[in-house]
Amino acid sequence: MHRTVLGAILLLFTISVFCQEKPEEPKQINIVYGANFTKNETEYPGASIFSKDEKQVQFEHQGADLWCDVAIYFQKENRLEAIGNVLLKQGDSIEMTAKKINYQGDIKLAKAWGDVVLTNADMTLKTDTLRFDRIKQEAYYQDYGTVIDSANTLTSKIGRYFMELKKYQFLDSVHIQNPEYILDSEQLDYYTTSKNAYMYGPSTIVGETYKIYCERGFYDTKVESGYGIKNTKINYNNRIVEGDSVYFNKAREFASATNNITVTDTINNGIIRAHYAEVHKAKDSVFATKRAVSILVQEKEQDSLYVHGDTLMITGKPDERITRAFRNAKFFKKDLSGKCDSIHSEEKTGITQLIKNPIIWNGANQMTGDSIHLITDLKTEKLDSLKVLQNAFIISLDSIGKKGYNQAKGINLYGKFIENELKIIDLVQNTEVVYYMYNDDNELIGIDKTVCSAIRITMENNDVEDLTFFTNPDGTIYPEKELPENSRILKGFVWRGDERILTKDDIFDDDDNNLVLPVIRGIDNPIDIDAEEAERSQNENDPVNNIPNNKATDPRSKKSTN
């Protein structure tokens, strides 16, 4: 029984071995037209020498034809040396001309020298030395070559052409010359049908209105559109856009970026950081979201202004920029911070408006009102003044006793900054004050409660230095025991000290700090470029399922690990 089973297994194995497809036997190079025949055993032992008469010598080998002026044919080695005006044709698609071609029939390899030109319907390749592997259907050069197609002229030191894929792989000193732009790269894959380029290593694209740098990216050379996913930087419309994935489209006058973005305004010295941003050239605008912050950079870093909102929009020409922060807007500057529903800041007027439920802190001083305006000096670009309009209220914790609150209120509040520090505060109309007064030994003298038409508060180091009352002040300094707790609080008092923004990081909430960023395909995981190119071509040719390429970072920002 065991012998029967073993015999059956051996029989199946034997059948399997004999049924396997045997490798194709090398076929002999055939002479089609020999013209003049000679021998020269001294220089070419064992070779037959053919030379042209009225027609060139012609040979054929498995779907390829070769013409030349002189052929040295080594029949036993199945090898041919073709010299003078050599033409090699493979089917109806590939033609190669050269001064000399050596062809090895057994491995179907042609090596060409001297003014080599390889052509098909899509392109022309020129080089001095070219190898053409007919089994792999690949041609490659190692000492500079030029490829010309309907869109571009490409040069490189090393190049390989994959004929079935209609793809070039260029290495070392890659250069694309186009009437609209110039592209330089360390390594580049180029598809002659789609004119798509995939870049590896340091790469630069310079167009009329833009400059792109990346170390891994894609570029559609027909329409000047693409993306970078490694160390990408785009100089576009007086802005520099950087991010994990950056997309660009010249026709739509559009650039965008995803994850760890920085957009630098090269004229106004402004910076935007976010995890998603768009630049629209026609509208001269930037849109940013996902932990977005606008930074107005000052000479001293501590004087820089940080503005955050769920959404940021910066629009307008360089000298007329308007910055808007929508929903959950906050800002931070040394000794000055605030929050509101939205912020509107205009470069031309220097006015920054805090809109809906605004609150600001100057040092430890809390200020609220229906509307708050910060005004910047247009010449010095430093803070000039402050307006709190309607229901102005300023509160600070008694810094010595730590129990009560210093308060002042009025219809409107006007403040004056000197060297970015708030020095003078004027409260006007229906003003009231509650103020804790101390002697030089920090002993409480009493609590001042006054009503008058206007109050001037002089500040030093963000603390009250002096109070001046105007127009019939009516007030009393009460000993602490004589003023009840409820009388120490002015109407409308709301203390929001726990909301105070103390650092530039406090402008972000938990949602901002716990964002889950999309995975950028190709940064930490490899991509099958041939498969991606096939998918891209299929989408372009499928009018039903193809989605127009108008998303921010095209295919890079998919939540995928493929």
C-alpha positions in Angstrom: 0.0 0.0 0.0 2.8 2.4 1.0 4.7 1.5 -2.2 1.7 2.3 -4.3 1.3 5.7 -2.8 5.0 6.5 -3.1 5.0 5.3 -6.7 2.1 7.6 -7.5 3.8 10.6 -5.9 7.0 9.9 -7.9 5.0 9.5 -11.1 3.2 12.9 -10.6 6.6 14.6 -9.8 8.1 13.1 -13.0 5.1 14.3 -15.1 5.3 17.8 -13.5 9.0 18.1 -14.3 8.6 17.1 -17.9 5.5 19.3 -18.4 7.2 22.5 -17.2 7.8 25.0 -19.9 11.3 24.8 -21.1 13.2 28.1 -21.5 13.2 29.4 -25.1 16.2 28.1 -27.0 18.3 30.9 -28.5 17.6 31.3 -32.2 20.1 32.1 -34.9 20.5 35.5 -36.4 19.3 35.3 -40.0 20.8 36.9 -43.0 18.2 38.7 -45.1 20.5 40.4 -47.6 24.2 39.9 -47.6 25.4 41.9 -50.7 29.2 41.6 -50.8 30.8 38.7 -48.8 34.4 38.5 -47.6 36.5 36.9 -44.9 39.4 38.3 -42.8 40.7 35.6 -40.5 43.5 37.8 -39.2 41.3 40.5 -37.7 38.0 38.6 -37.4 38.7 34.9 -37.1 35.6 32.8 -37.8 33.5 35.7 -38.9 31.7 36.4 -42.2 32.0 40.0 -43.4 29.1 41.5 -45.4 29.2 45.0 -47.0 26.6 46.9 -48.9 26.2 47.4 -52.6 23.3 49.4 -53.8 21.4 48.3 -50.8 22.5 48.0 -47.2 23.2 44.7 -45.6 20.1 43.4 -43.7 19.7 40.8 -40.8 16.7 39.6 -38.9 16.3 38.1 -35.4 13.0 37.3 -33.7 10.9 40.3 -34.6 13.8 42.7 -35.1 15.5 43.9 -38.4 18.9 45.4 -38.7 20.4 47.3 -41.6 24.0 48.6 -41.9 26.8 49.3 -44.4 29.1 46.6 -43.0 28.3 43.6 -40.9 30.8 41.2 -39.2 28.8 38.1 -38.4 30.1 35.5 -35.9 27.7 32.7 -36.7 28.9 30.2 -34.1 28.7 32.8 -31.4 25.4 34.1 -32.8 26.8 37.6 -32.6 26.9 40.5 -35.0 28.9 43.7 -35.3 27.1 46.2 -37.5 29.0 49.3 -38.7 28.0 52.4 -40.5 24.5 54.0 -40.8 23.1 51.3 -38.6 19.3 51.0 -38.2 17.6 48.5 -35.8 13.9 48.2 -36.0 11.7 46.2 -33.6 8.2 45.8 -34.9 6.4 49.0 -35.9 7.2 50.9 -32.6 11.0 51.0 -31.9 13.8 52.3 -34.1 17.4 52.8 -33.1 20.1 54.4 -35.3 23.8 54.5 -34.5 27.3 54.5 -36.1 27.9 51.0 -34.6 25.8 48.3 -33.0 27.0 45.0 -31.4 24.2 42.5 -31.2 24.3 39.2 -29.2 21.6 36.9 -30.5 21.6 34.4 -27.6 20.7 37.1 -25.0 19.1 39.5 -27.5 21.2 42.4 -26.3 22.2 45.3 -28.6 24.9 47.8 -27.6 25.1 50.9 -29.8 27.8 53.6 -30.1 28.1 57.0 -31.8 25.2 59.4 -32.3 22.7 56.9 -31.0 19.0 57.8 -31.5 16.2 55.6 -30.2 12.7 56.6 -31.3 9.1 55.5 -30.9 5.7 57.2 -31.4 6.0 59.1 -28.1 9.7 60.3 -27.8 13.2 60.5 -29.1 16.3 59.4 -27.1 19.7 60.6 -28.0 23.0 59.5 -26.4 26.5 58.4 -27.3 26.3 54.8 -26.0 23.1 52.8 -25.4 22.3 49.2 -24.4 19.0 47.7 -25.6 17.9 44.5 -23.8 15.2 43.0 -26.0 14.3 40.3 -23.5 13.6 42.8 -20.7 12.5 45.4 -23.2 14.7 48.0 -21.6 17.2 50.5 -22.9 19.8 52.2 -20.8 22.7 54.6 -20.9 25.4 55.6 -18.4 27.1 58.7 -19.9 24.5 61.4 -20.4 21.5 61.3 -22.7 18.6 63.5 -23.9 15.0 62.6 -24.3 12.6 64.7 -26.3 8.8 64.3 -26.4 5.9 66.5 -27.3 6.1 68.4 -23.9 9.6 68.3 -22.6 13.3 68.0 -23.2 14.9 65.8 -20.5 18.6 65.2 -19.8 20.5 63.1 -17.3 23.8 61.3 -16.8 22.2 57.9 -16.4 18.9 56.7 -17.8 16.8 53.6 -18.3 13.8 53.2 -20.5 11.2 50.5 -19.7 9.4 50.1 -23.0 6.3 48.1 -21.9 5.6 50.7 -19.2 6.7 53.6 -21.5 8.7 54.8 -18.5 12.1 56.4 -18.0 14.2 56.2 -14.8 16.7 59.1 -14.8 19.6 59.3 -12.3 22.2 61.9 -11.6 21.9 65.5 -12.9 18.3 65.1 -14.2 17.1 68.2 -16.0 13.8 69.0 -17.7 13.5 72.0 -20.0 10.1 73.3 -20.7 9.0 76.7 -22.1 7.0 77.3 -18.9 9.4 75.9 -16.3 12.7 74.1 -15.5 12.9 71.0 -13.3 16.1 69.6 -11.8 16.3 66.5 -9.7 18.7 63.8 -8.4 16.4 61.0 -9.5 13.2 61.1 -11.5 10.8 58.6 -13.0 9.0 59.8 -16.1 6.1 58.3 -18.1 6.2 59.3 -21.7 2.4 58.8 -22.3 1.1 60.8 -19.4 4.1 63.1 -19.1 4.0 62.5 -15.3 7.2 62.8 -13.3 8.0 61.2 -9.9 10.9 62.9 -8.1 13.3 61.4 -5.5 16.1 63.2 -3.7 16.6 67.0 -3.8 14.4 68.4 -6.6 13.6 71.9 -7.8 10.9 73.2 -10.2 11.1 76.9 -11.2 8.2 78.4 -13.1 7.3 82.0 -14.0 5.4 82.6 -10.8 6.6 79.8 -8.4 9.5 77.8 -7.2 9.1 74.3 -5.7 11.6 72.3 -3.7 11.0 68.7 -2.5 12.9 65.5 -1.9 10.0 63.2 -2.8 7.2 64.3 -5.1 5.0 64.1 -8.1 4.5 66.5 -11.0 2.2 66.5 -14.0 4.4 68.3 -16.5 1.5 69.0 -18.9 -0.5 71.2 -16.6 2.2 72.2 -14.0 0.5 70.5 -11.1 1.8 68.2 -8.4 2.8 67.6 -4.8 5.7 67.0 -2.6 5.8 64.8 0.5 9.3 65.2 1.9 10.9 68.5 3.0 8.7 70.3 0.5 8.8 74.1 0.1 6.9 76.2 -2.4 7.6 79.9 -3.0 4.3 81.2 -4.3 2.7 84.6 -4.4 5.1 86.2 -2.0 4.6 83.3 0.4 6.6 80.2 1.3 4.5 77.1 1.9 6.0 74.2 3.8 4.4 71.0 5.2 4.5 67.2 5.2 2.4 67.2 2.0 2.2 70.2 -0.2 0.1 70.4 -3.4 0.3 72.9 -6.3 -1.8 73.7 -9.3 -0.8 76.5 -11.6 -4.0 76.6 -13.7 -6.1 77.0 -10.6 -3.6 79.4 -9.1 -3.7 77.3 -6.0 -1.4 75.7 -3.4 -2.3 73.7 -0.3 -0.5 71.8 2.5 -1.4 69.1 5.0 0.3 68.4 8.4 2.9 70.4 10.2 2.5 73.4 7.9 4.3 76.8 7.9 3.2 79.6 5.6 5.6 82.5 5.6 4.6 86.0 4.3 7.9 87.2 2.9 6.8 90.8 2.6 4.9 91.4 5.9 7.1 89.1 8.1 4.1 87.0 9.1 3.9 83.3 9.7 1.0 80.9 9.7 1.3 77.5 11.3 -1.5 74.8 11.0 -2.2 71.3 9.9 -4.2 72.3 6.8 -3.8 75.4 4.7 -4.7 76.8 1.2 -3.1 79.6 -0.8 -5.3 81.2 -3.5 -3.2 83.4 -5.7 -6.1 85.1 -7.6 -7.7 86.2 -4.3 -4.3 86.8 -2.7 -5.5 84.8 0.3 -4.5 82.1 2.8 -7.0 79.8 4.5 -5.8 77.7 7.5 -7.3 75.4 10.0 -6.5 72.6 12.4 -4.4 74.1 15.3 -4.0 77.2 13.1 -2.0 80.2 14.4 -1.0 83.5 12.7 2.3 85.0 14.0 3.2 88.6 13.4 6.9 88.4 14.0 8.6 91.3 15.7 12.3 92.0 16.1 12.2 90.8 19.7 10.5 87.4 19.8 8.7 88.2 23.1 6.9 91.1 21.2 5.5 88.8 18.5 1.7 88.5 18.3 0.0 85.0 18.1 -3.5 84.8 16.8 -5.5 81.5 16.8 -9.0 80.5 15.7 -10.7 77.3 14.5 -10.3 78.9 11.1 -7.9 81.6 9.9 -8.2 83.7 6.7 -5.6 86.2 5.5 -6.7 88.1 2.4 -5.6 91.2 0.4 -2.5 92.6 -1.2 0.7 92.9 1.0 0.0 96.5 2.2 -3.7 95.8 2.6 -3.7 92.4 4.4 -6.8 91.5 6.5 -6.5 88.7 9.1 -9.6 87.0 10.3 -9.9 84.4 13.1 -13.2 82.6 13.3 -14.7 80.7 16.2 -12.9 80.3 19.5 -10.5 83.1 18.6 -7.6 83.9 20.9 -4.4 85.9 20.8 -1.3 86.2 22.9 1.4 88.9 23.1 3.8 89.7 25.9 1.7 91.1 28.8 -1.4 91.2 26.5 -3.7 88.4 25.6 -7.4 87.9 24.9 -10.2 85.8 23.5 -13.6 86.3 21.7 -15.8 84.7 19.1 -13.8 86.2 16.2 -11.0 88.6 15.4 -10.7 91.0 12.4 -7.3 92.7 11.9 -6.7 95.2 9.0 -3.1 96.1 7.9 -4.1 99.3 6.2 -5.8 100.9 9.2 -3.8 99.1 12.0 -7.1 98.2 13.7 -7.7 94.8 15.3 -11.3 94.2 16.4 -12.3 91.6 18.9 -15.9 90.7 18.0 -18.6 89.2 20.3 -17.9 88.4 24.0 -14.4 89.9 24.0 -12.0 89.8 26.9 -8.4 90.9 27.2 -5.8 90.6 29.9 -3.1 93.3 30.3 -0.8 91.7 32.8 -3.1 90.7 35.6 -5.8 93.2 34.5 -9.0 91.8 33.0 -10.9 94.0 30.6 -14.3 93.4 29.1 -16.8 95.3 27.0 -19.2 94.9 24.1 -16.4 95.5 21.6 -12.7 95.9 21.9 -10.3 97.5 19.4 -6.5 97.4 19.4 -4.8 100.0 17.3 -1.2 99.6 15.9 1.0 102.5 14.9 1.4 102.1 11.1 5.0 103.5 11.1 6.5 101.7 14.1 4.2 98.6 13.9 3.9 98.7 17.7 0.7 98.9 19.7 -0.5 102.5 20.0 -3.9 102.4 21.7 -6.8 100.5 23.0 -10.6 101.0 22.9 -13.2 99.1 24.9 -16.6 100.3 23.7 -19.8 100.0 25.7 -19.9 98.5 29.2 -16.2 98.8 29.7 -15.0 96.9 32.9 -11.5 96.4 34.2 -10.8 94.0 37.1 -7.6 92.9 38.8 -7.1 90.7 41.9 -5.8 92.8 44.9 -2.1 91.8 44.5 -1.3 92.3 48.2 -4.3 91.1 50.2 -5.2 88.5 47.6 -8.8 88.6 48.8 -10.6 91.4 47.0 -10.7 92.8 43.5 -9.7 96.3 42.2 -12.4 97.4 39.8 -13.2 100.2 37.5 -16.1 100.6 35.0 -17.6 103.1 32.6 -19.3 103.4 29.3 -16.1 103.4 27.3 -12.4 102.8 28.0 -9.4 104.3 26.1 -5.9 103.1 26.6 -2.5 104.3 25.5 0.6 102.1 24.9 4.2 103.3 25.0 6.8 100.9 23.7 4.1 98.1 23.6 3.3 98.6 27.3 -0.1 99.9 28.5 0.6 103.2 30.4 -2.6 105.2 30.5 -6.3 104.1 30.9 -9.1 106.6 30.6 -12.6 105.5 31.6 -15.4 107.9 30.6 -19.1 108.3 31.4 -20.8 106.9 34.5 -17.5 105.6 35.9 -17.2 103.8 39.2 -14.2 102.5 41.1 -13.5 100.0 43.9 -9.8 100.1 44.9 -7.8 98.6 47.8 -5.4 101.2 49.2 -2.1 100.3 51.0 0.7 102.3 52.7 4.4 101.9 52.1 4.4 99.0 54.5 1.7 97.1 52.5 -0.8 97.7 55.2 -4.4 98.2 54.1 -5.5 101.8 54.6 -9.0 101.2 53.3 -11.2 100.5 50.3 -11.9 103.4 48.0 -15.3 103.5 46.4 -15.9 106.4 44.1 -18.4 107.5 41.4 -17.5 110.3 38.9 -17.7 111.2 35.2 -14.2 110.1 34.2 -11.2 108.2 35.7 -7.6 108.2 34.5 -5.5 105.2 35.6 -1.7 105.5 35.3 0.0 102.1 34.9 3.6 101.0 35.6 4.7 97.5 35.0 1.1 96.5 34.3 0.0 97.6 37.8 -1.9 100.7 39.0 0.4 103.5 39.9 -2.1 106.3 40.3 -5.8 107.1 40.0 -7.2 110.5 39.0 -10.9 111.3 39.2 -12.6 114.0 37.1 -15.8 116.1 37.4 -17.5 116.0 40.8 -16.1 112.7 42.2 -18.2 111.3 44.9 -16.4 108.7 47.0 -15.3 107.4 50.3 -12.3 105.4 51.6 -13.9 102.8 53.8 -12.1 100.9 56.5 -12.2 97.2 55.6 -14.6 96.3 58.4 -17.1 99.1 57.4 -17.6 98.0 53.8 -19.7 94.8 53.5 -18.5 92.1 51.1 -21.4 92.7 48.7 -20.7 96.4 48.5 -17.1 95.7 47.3 -18.4 94.3 44.0 -19.6 96.6 41.2 -22.6 95.7 39.2 -21.7 93.6 36.1 -18.7 92.1 37.9 -17.6 88.7 36.4 -14.1 87.4 37.3 -12.6 85.1 34.6 -9.1 84.7 35.9 -9.0 80.9 35.3 -9.4 81.7 31.5 -6.4 84.0 31.4 -4.0 83.2 28.5 -0.5 83.1 30.1 1.6 81.6 27.3 1.5 81.3 23.5 0.5 77.6 24.0 -2.6 78.5 26.0 -4.3 79.8 22.8 -4.9 76.1 21.9 -7.5 74.0 23.6 -7.6 70.2 24.1 -9.2 69.6 20.7 -6.3 71.5 19.0 -3.7 69.5 21.0 -5.2 66.1 20.4 -5.7 66.3 16.7 -5.4 62.9 14.8 -3.5 63.9 11.6 -4.2 62.0 8.3 -1.5 59.6 7.2 0.5 60.9 4.3 1.1 58.0 1.9 4.7 57.6 0.9 6.4 59.4 3.8 6.9 56.4 6.1 5.7 53.7 3.8 6.7 52.8 0.2 4.5 53.4 -2.8 4.4 51.2 -5.9 4.8 54.0 -8.4 3.9 51.9 -11.5 0.6 50.9 -9.8 -0.1 54.5 -8.8 0.6 55.7 -12.3 -1.8 53.0 -13.7 -4.4 54.1 -11.2 -3.9 57.7 -12.0 -4.2 57.0 -15.8 -7.3 54.9 -15.2 -9.0 57.8 -13.3 -8.1 60.3 -16.0 -9.7 58.1 -18.6 -12.8 57.2 -16.6 -15.3 60.1 -16.9 -17.8 58.4 -14.6 -15.6 57.6 -11.6 -12.9 60.2 -11.9 -13.0 62.9 -9.3 -11.5 66.2 -10.4 -8.1 67.0 -8.9 -9.3 69.9 -6.7 -8.6 68.7 -3.3 -5.8 70.2 -1.2 -3.1 67.6 -1.5 -4.4 65.3 -4.2 -3.8 61.6 -3.3 -1.2 62.2 -0.6 -3.5 62.9 2.4 -5.5 59.8 2.3 -6.0 58.0 5.6 -4.2 55.0 4.4 -1.1 52.9 5.2 -0.8 51.3 1.7 
